[in-house]
Amino acid sequence: MADFAPPDDGRRACNTESNRSGEVAEKRHHHSPKPNGTNRRQRKPDGKRRPHSSQKHFSGRGHAKHGRQAYAALDLGTNNCRLLIARPSGQDFTVIDAFSRVVRLGEGLALSGRLSDEAMDRALGALHVCAEKLRRRNVYLARSVATEACRRAANGERFIERVREETGIVLDIISAQEEARLAVLGCHVLLEQGNSPALIFDIGGGSTELILVGPGEGAVPRILDWQSVPWGVVSLTDTVMREAVQARDEVERLAVYAAMRRTVTESFAPFAERIAKSSREDDIRLLGTSGTVTTLASLHLELPHYDRRAVDGLIVPSSSMRNISTRLSRLSEAERGQVPCIGPDRAELVVAGCAILESILDLWPAHRLGVADRGIREGILRSLMAGDFASVQSAGKT
């Protein structure tokens, strides 16, 4: 049983803002309307490209005044490449630049055990954009991580080296445990208030992390137990849902969906048994961070297009998420592509996410689900800023 608490000095926010469909947490990351600065420092004096390390200070002048430096977090997942650049702002931070692109790095990995050339090329295209943003923003401290696809692929390490050679970005392949820790650190402020047990989950492209948390010594909850399973929206689609391409009608699509549910539920079984007692307590809390939960939350709100401000921090009835999942599982891929907030990009993968979500609701039957459009990147930024600030304070005392 895992037992550790992520370092963080952030504060838990109260869910006080409301609308007709649910409650929205006050605490958000504020996006600067006019990003500042274009100071480029692309190369070393010898003319070689400076590597963007997985955790590296880019200024040679030592620690500058905390709060004025730009920090960056890059998360290369199985499905998406995401970058966040921010400056500290009190107990939170202000986003000054961001980037996200669907790269499908893990496409075909579940069957071949390797990253395909096409997938690596897509990821490298996105990483070149990230490298340019890091240079243009003159980032002071950054961390870049890769998750399940690179952990699992036989050629994952070689791909990491290719990324360093071609973009200057040094990716750190993190463990599933570190991925869970960062997810909690990034989104825990959106947990509903209370002392009851809580489950935080992250449905990724190649894996799903489940984290049982309880009250911690400070604002950050204590991680009591966790599990990572190798089923995310890409890996589950590649191994099970491909059969749905040949499904001729709704009955066959539902049969494929049931097969996905069984696959995921079986993988959750050891964790479900360990947390069974906690799941039966009163007022259990649930918080999810992933494209699946944010997409389904958008459908719950009946939004014409995705709006992070409406979704991040929303509290949704679990029954609504189940109903939406069931409805989507009955549709063909073409029909799902016509649904607002899904579109062609998510049409193929969203059903696998629904199957994972329903399996989570089975093992943790909370009546309400908190929705977070934040996670690993925000956790990385909090870690970088807290650690750098502690170093500045320590240096000032010597």
C-alpha positions as CSV (number, residue, x, y, z in Angstrom):
1,M,0.0,0.0,0.0
2,A,1.5,3.3,-1.0
3,D,1.7,6.0,1.6
4,F,3.2,9.4,0.7
5,A,2.1,13.0,0.4
6,P,3.1,15.3,-2.5
7,P,4.9,18.5,-1.4
8,D,2.6,21.5,-2.0
9,D,1.8,24.7,-0.2
10,G,-1.4,25.3,-2.2
11,R,-4.8,25.9,-0.5
12,R,-7.9,23.9,-1.1
13,A,-10.6,26.0,-2.6
14,C,-14.3,26.0,-1.8
15,N,-16.9,25.3,-4.4
16,T,-19.0,28.4,-4.1
17,E,-19.7,29.6,-7.6
18,S,-22.8,28.0,-9.1
19,N,-24.9,27.7,-12.2
20,R,-28.0,25.8,-13.3
21,S,-26.2,22.5,-13.9
22,G,-23.6,22.3,-11.1
23,E,-21.2,24.0,-8.8
24,V,-17.9,25.5,-10.1
25,A,-14.8,25.9,-7.9
26,E,-13.5,29.4,-7.4
27,K,-9.9,28.5,-7.6
28,R,-8.6,28.6,-11.2
29,H,-5.5,29.3,-13.1
30,H,-5.7,32.8,-14.7
31,H,-4.6,33.2,-18.3
32,S,-2.8,36.4,-19.2
33,P,-4.6,38.0,-22.2
34,K,-1.4,39.4,-23.6
35,P,1.7,37.2,-23.1
36,N,4.9,39.0,-22.4
37,G,8.3,38.9,-23.8
38,T,9.9,37.3,-26.8
39,N,13.5,37.1,-25.6
40,R,15.1,34.2,-27.5
41,R,18.1,32.4,-26.2
42,Q,18.3,29.5,-28.6
43,R,21.9,28.4,-28.7
44,K,25.0,28.2,-26.5
45,P,28.1,30.3,-27.3
46,D,29.5,27.3,-29.2
47,G,26.5,27.4,-31.6
48,K,24.9,24.2,-30.3
49,R,21.3,23.9,-29.4
50,R,20.7,24.2,-25.6
51,P,18.9,21.2,-24.3
52,H,15.6,21.8,-22.5
53,S,16.2,19.5,-19.6
54,S,13.5,17.6,-17.8
55,Q,14.2,19.8,-14.8
56,K,16.7,22.6,-15.5
57,H,17.4,26.2,-14.7
58,F,18.0,28.1,-17.9
59,S,19.4,31.3,-16.3
60,G,23.1,31.3,-15.5
61,R,22.6,34.2,-13.0
62,G,21.3,32.0,-10.2
63,H,17.9,32.5,-8.5
64,A,16.1,35.6,-9.5
65,K,13.2,37.2,-7.6
66,H,10.6,34.5,-7.1
67,G,7.3,35.3,-8.9
68,R,8.9,37.0,-11.9
69,Q,10.4,33.9,-13.6
70,A,8.6,31.8,-16.1
71,Y,8.3,28.0,-15.3
72,A,7.2,25.3,-17.7
73,A,5.7,21.8,-17.6
74,L,5.5,19.5,-20.6
75,D,3.6,16.3,-20.5
76,L,3.9,13.9,-23.5
77,G,1.2,11.3,-23.0
78,T,0.0,8.4,-25.0
79,N,-2.6,10.5,-26.8
80,N,-1.7,14.2,-26.2
81,C,1.3,16.5,-26.0
82,R,0.6,19.4,-23.6
83,L,2.7,22.3,-22.5
84,L,2.0,24.9,-19.8
85,I,4.2,28.0,-19.1
86,A,3.4,30.1,-16.1
87,R,4.6,32.6,-13.5
88,P,4.0,32.3,-9.7
89,S,1.1,34.5,-8.4
90,G,0.7,34.2,-4.7
91,Q,-0.4,30.7,-3.7
92,D,-1.3,30.0,-7.4
93,F,0.2,30.8,-10.8
94,T,-0.7,32.8,-13.9
95,V,-0.5,30.9,-17.2
96,I,1.3,33.0,-19.9
97,D,1.4,30.4,-22.6
98,A,0.0,26.9,-23.3
99,F,-0.1,24.3,-26.1
100,S,-2.0,21.1,-26.6
101,R,-2.1,18.7,-29.6
102,V,-3.5,15.2,-30.1
103,V,-0.4,13.2,-31.3
104,R,-1.6,9.6,-30.7
105,L,1.9,8.5,-29.8
106,G,0.7,5.2,-28.5
107,E,-1.4,4.3,-31.5
108,G,-0.8,0.6,-32.3
109,L,1.5,0.2,-29.3
110,A,-0.8,-2.3,-27.5
111,L,-0.5,-4.7,-30.5
112,S,3.1,-4.1,-31.7
113,G,4.9,-3.2,-28.5
114,R,6.6,-0.3,-30.3
115,L,6.0,3.3,-31.2
116,S,5.3,3.6,-34.9
117,D,7.3,5.9,-37.2
118,E,4.1,7.9,-38.0
119,A,3.3,8.3,-34.3
120,M,6.8,9.5,-33.4
121,D,6.8,11.9,-36.3
122,R,3.5,13.4,-35.0
123,A,4.8,13.8,-31.5
124,L,8.1,15.3,-32.8
125,G,6.1,17.9,-34.7
126,A,4.3,18.9,-31.5
127,L,7.5,18.9,-29.5
128,H,9.2,21.3,-32.0
129,V,6.4,23.8,-31.3
130,C,6.9,23.3,-27.6
131,A,10.7,23.9,-27.9
132,E,10.1,27.1,-29.8
133,K,7.7,28.3,-27.0
134,L,10.2,27.4,-24.3
135,R,12.9,29.5,-26.1
136,R,10.6,32.4,-26.9
137,R,9.3,32.6,-23.3
138,N,12.9,32.5,-21.9
139,V,11.8,29.8,-19.4
140,Y,13.8,29.8,-16.2
141,L,13.0,26.3,-14.9
142,A,11.2,23.5,-16.7
143,R,10.4,19.8,-16.4
144,S,9.4,17.6,-19.3
145,V,7.9,14.1,-18.7
146,A,6.7,11.2,-20.8
147,T,4.3,8.6,-19.5
148,E,2.8,5.2,-20.4
149,A,3.6,5.0,-24.1
150,C,7.3,5.6,-23.6
151,R,7.3,3.4,-20.4
152,R,5.9,0.5,-22.4
153,A,7.4,0.8,-25.8
154,A,10.5,-1.3,-26.7
155,N,11.8,1.7,-28.6
156,G,10.7,4.3,-26.0
157,E,14.3,5.1,-24.8
158,R,15.5,5.6,-28.4
159,F,12.6,7.9,-29.1
160,I,13.5,10.0,-26.0
161,E,17.0,10.3,-27.4
162,R,15.7,11.3,-30.8
163,V,13.6,14.0,-29.2
164,R,16.7,15.4,-27.4
165,E,18.7,15.4,-30.6
166,E,16.1,17.0,-32.8
167,T,14.3,19.4,-30.4
168,G,16.7,19.9,-27.4
169,I,13.9,18.7,-25.0
170,V,15.0,16.2,-22.5
171,L,12.1,14.0,-21.5
172,D,12.0,12.1,-18.2
173,I,10.1,8.8,-18.4
174,I,8.3,8.9,-15.1
175,S,6.9,5.9,-13.2
176,A,3.2,5.3,-12.8
177,Q,3.6,6.2,-9.1
178,E,5.1,9.6,-10.0
179,E,2.3,10.1,-12.5
180,A,-0.3,9.5,-9.8
181,R,1.5,11.9,-7.4
182,L,1.7,14.7,-9.9
183,A,-2.0,14.3,-10.8
184,V,-3.0,14.6,-7.2
185,L,-0.8,17.6,-6.7
186,G,-2.2,19.3,-9.8
187,C,-5.9,18.9,-9.2
188,H,-6.5,18.2,-5.5
189,V,-7.7,21.8,-4.9
190,L,-10.9,20.9,-6.7
191,L,-11.8,18.2,-4.2
192,E,-15.0,18.9,-2.4
193,Q,-14.6,19.9,1.2
194,G,-14.9,17.0,3.7
195,N,-13.1,14.4,5.8
196,S,-14.5,11.4,4.1
197,P,-12.4,9.2,1.9
198,A,-11.8,10.5,-1.7
199,L,-10.8,8.8,-4.9
200,I,-8.9,10.8,-7.6
201,F,-8.5,9.3,-11.0
202,D,-6.7,10.1,-14.2
203,I,-7.9,8.4,-17.4
204,G,-5.0,8.8,-19.8
205,G,-4.3,7.5,-23.3
206,G,-2.3,4.4,-22.3
207,S,-3.1,3.9,-18.6
208,T,-5.5,4.9,-15.8
209,E,-4.3,6.0,-12.3
210,L,-6.6,5.5,-9.3
211,I,-5.6,7.2,-6.1
212,L,-7.3,6.9,-2.7
213,V,-6.6,9.9,-0.5
214,G,-7.4,11.1,3.0
215,P,-6.8,14.2,5.0
216,G,-3.1,15.3,5.1
217,E,-1.1,17.4,7.5
218,G,-1.6,20.5,5.3
219,A,-3.8,21.4,2.3
220,V,-2.5,18.4,0.2
221,P,-4.4,15.2,0.8
222,R,-2.5,12.1,1.9
223,I,-2.2,9.3,-0.6
224,L,-3.3,6.1,1.1
225,D,-3.3,3.7,-1.8
226,W,-3.1,3.8,-5.6
227,Q,-3.1,1.6,-8.6
228,S,-2.2,2.1,-12.3
229,V,-3.7,-0.2,-14.9
230,P,-2.6,-0.4,-18.6
231,W,-5.9,0.7,-19.9
232,G,-6.4,4.2,-21.3
233,V,-8.5,5.5,-24.2
234,V,-5.9,4.5,-26.8
235,S,-4.8,1.2,-25.4
236,L,-8.3,0.0,-24.7
237,T,-9.5,1.1,-28.2
238,D,-6.6,-0.7,-29.9
239,T,-7.2,-4.0,-28.0
240,V,-10.9,-4.2,-27.8
241,M,-12.8,-1.4,-29.6
242,R,-11.3,-2.1,-33.0
243,E,-14.0,-4.8,-33.2
244,A,-16.6,-2.0,-33.2
245,V,-15.5,-0.9,-36.7
246,Q,-17.2,-4.1,-37.9
247,A,-20.2,-3.7,-35.6
248,R,-23.2,-3.4,-37.9
249,D,-25.8,-2.2,-35.4
250,E,-26.4,-0.9,-31.9
251,V,-26.6,-4.4,-30.4
252,E,-23.1,-5.3,-31.6
253,R,-21.7,-1.9,-30.5
254,L,-23.2,-2.5,-27.0
255,A,-21.6,-5.9,-26.9
256,V,-18.2,-4.4,-27.6
257,Y,-18.8,-1.8,-24.9
258,A,-19.6,-4.5,-22.4
259,A,-16.4,-6.3,-23.4
260,M,-14.4,-3.1,-22.6
261,R,-16.2,-2.8,-19.3
262,R,-15.3,-6.3,-18.3
263,T,-11.6,-5.8,-19.3
264,V,-11.3,-2.7,-17.2
265,T,-13.2,-4.0,-14.3
266,E,-11.0,-7.1,-14.1
267,S,-7.9,-5.0,-14.0
268,F,-9.4,-2.8,-11.2
269,A,-10.3,-5.9,-9.1
270,P,-7.2,-5.9,-6.7
271,F,-7.6,-2.2,-6.0
272,A,-11.4,-2.5,-5.7
273,E,-10.9,-5.2,-3.0
274,R,-8.4,-3.1,-1.0
275,I,-10.7,0.0,-1.0
276,A,-14.0,-1.8,-0.5
277,K,-14.4,-0.8,3.1
278,S,-13.7,2.9,2.3
279,S,-16.1,2.9,-0.6
280,R,-19.0,2.0,1.8
281,E,-18.5,5.1,4.0
282,D,-20.9,8.0,3.9
283,D,-20.3,11.0,1.7
284,I,-17.4,9.6,-0.3
285,R,-15.9,12.1,-2.7
286,L,-14.7,11.6,-6.3
287,L,-12.6,13.8,-8.6
288,G,-11.6,13.0,-12.2
289,T,-9.0,14.6,-14.4
290,S,-9.0,13.6,-18.1
291,G,-10.3,14.4,-21.5
292,T,-13.1,11.9,-20.9
293,V,-14.6,13.6,-17.8
294,T,-14.2,17.1,-19.2
295,T,-15.9,16.0,-22.5
296,L,-18.7,14.3,-20.7
297,A,-19.1,17.3,-18.4
298,S,-19.5,19.5,-21.5
299,L,-22.3,17.2,-22.7
300,H,-23.9,17.4,-19.3
301,L,-23.9,21.2,-19.6
302,E,-25.1,21.0,-23.2
303,L,-22.3,23.3,-24.3
304,P,-22.1,24.1,-28.1
305,H,-18.3,23.9,-27.8
306,Y,-15.8,23.2,-25.1
307,D,-15.3,25.9,-22.4
308,R,-12.7,25.3,-19.7
309,R,-14.1,28.0,-17.5
310,A,-17.5,26.2,-17.3
311,V,-16.0,22.7,-16.9
312,D,-13.0,23.0,-14.6
313,G,-14.3,22.6,-11.0
314,L,-17.8,21.5,-12.0
315,I,-19.6,19.0,-9.8
316,V,-21.8,16.6,-11.8
317,P,-24.2,13.9,-10.7
318,S,-22.7,10.6,-11.3
319,S,-25.9,9.3,-12.8
320,S,-25.7,11.9,-15.5
321,M,-22.2,10.8,-16.5
322,R,-23.5,7.2,-16.6
323,N,-26.4,8.2,-18.8
324,I,-24.2,10.1,-21.2
325,S,-21.8,7.1,-21.4
326,T,-24.6,4.7,-22.2
327,R,-25.9,7.0,-24.9
328,L,-22.5,7.4,-26.6
329,S,-21.8,3.7,-26.5
330,R,-24.9,3.1,-28.7
331,L,-23.8,5.5,-31.4
332,S,-21.6,4.8,-34.4
333,E,-18.3,6.6,-34.7
334,A,-19.8,8.9,-37.4
335,E,-22.7,9.8,-35.2
336,R,-20.4,10.5,-32.2
337,G,-18.4,12.8,-34.5
338,Q,-21.4,15.0,-34.9
339,V,-21.9,15.5,-31.2
340,P,-20.8,18.9,-29.9
341,C,-17.6,18.9,-27.8
342,I,-16.6,15.5,-29.3
343,G,-16.1,15.9,-33.0
344,P,-14.0,13.7,-35.3
345,D,-10.9,14.0,-33.1
346,R,-12.5,12.3,-30.0
347,A,-15.2,10.2,-31.8
348,E,-13.1,7.0,-31.8
349,L,-11.7,7.2,-28.3
350,V,-14.4,8.6,-26.2
351,V,-16.3,5.3,-25.8
352,A,-13.3,3.6,-24.3
353,G,-13.1,6.5,-21.8
354,C,-16.8,6.0,-21.0
355,A,-16.2,2.3,-20.3
356,I,-13.3,3.2,-17.9
357,L,-15.3,5.9,-16.2
358,E,-18.3,3.6,-15.6
359,S,-16.0,0.9,-14.1
360,I,-14.6,3.5,-11.7
361,L,-18.1,4.5,-10.7
362,D,-18.8,0.9,-10.0
363,L,-15.9,0.5,-7.5
364,W,-16.4,4.0,-6.0
365,P,-20.2,4.7,-6.0
366,A,-20.1,8.4,-5.2
367,H,-23.2,10.4,-6.0
368,R,-21.3,13.3,-7.3
369,L,-18.2,13.6,-9.6
370,G,-15.8,16.5,-9.5
371,V,-14.3,17.5,-12.9
372,A,-10.8,18.8,-13.3
373,D,-9.3,20.3,-16.4
374,R,-5.9,20.2,-14.8
375,G,-3.5,17.5,-13.7
376,I,0.1,16.5,-14.3
377,R,1.3,19.8,-15.8
378,E,-0.1,21.8,-12.9
379,G,1.4,19.3,-10.5
380,I,4.8,19.8,-12.1
381,L,4.5,23.6,-12.0
382,R,3.6,23.5,-8.3
383,S,6.5,21.2,-7.5
384,L,9.0,23.4,-9.5
385,M,7.8,26.7,-7.9
386,A,7.6,25.3,-4.4
387,G,11.1,23.8,-4.6
388,D,12.6,26.9,-6.2
389,F,11.1,29.1,-3.6
390,A,12.4,26.9,-0.8
391,S,15.9,27.2,-2.3
392,V,15.6,31.0,-2.5
393,Q,14.6,31.1,1.2
394,S,17.4,28.8,2.2
395,A,19.9,30.8,0.3
396,G,18.7,34.0,1.9
397,K,19.4,32.6,5.4
398,T,23.0,31.6,4.7
